[in-house]
């Protein structure tokens, strides 16, 4: 399975795995599954660190680089098609990061793994709830 991890799923898998549901844990730990990450998740993580909502050491930049080098994630590039698709999607809210993540999942044909219930009923995107 090809999985795009929402930012919180990626962070929980590394910092607080107990927040992942049993199915999500199995999917994330399965070495046969491709795990993808969007640069938007890196950006969101940096924002969370700047606001003190997550503590990453020795610095957010170094933590991110270390984790990305350590774990086998594929990068889902942010490109023109993703940007265009982000505006075609009809989400019930205007969070730009969610628009980009959902568009990335659609463009790259990835299943978006998320605990965000606002994304669970998204049409045209394969969404895997955190359960």
Secondary structure, DSSP 8 states (H G I E B T S, - for coil): -EEEE-HHHHHHHHH-GGGS-HHHHHHHH-TTSEEEEEHHHHHHHHHHHHTTSS--SS-HHHHHHHHHHHS-EEEE---HHHHHHHHH---SS--HHHHHHHHHHHHHT-EEEE--TTTTT-TTS-EEE--
